[in-house]
Amino acid sequence: MKLRTSSKKKAKIKMGLEGCSGSGKTYSALLLAYGIAKDWSKIAVIDSENGSADLYSHMGNYNVLTLNEDFSPET
């Protein structure tokens, strides 16, 4: 064993957000992304829920990619 001084290393974030409809997943993801990037233009949301990502456009000018396929749980 060797005692060493702590150091910050590059690490990638692996995170999953789970919750029922309307529980705040998109909102929370946007806040987390902005906390990391500090720039709304560097954030992109892939929206599969009929434009729900645009509900938070007042927060900043982030990018949205809307998927038009049917991604419902039943499909």
Summary of the structure (lengths in Angstrom):
residues: 75
radius of gyration: 16.8
end to end distance: 53.7
largest distance: 55.6
contacts: 114
relative contact order: 0.15
helix: 32%
strand: 11%
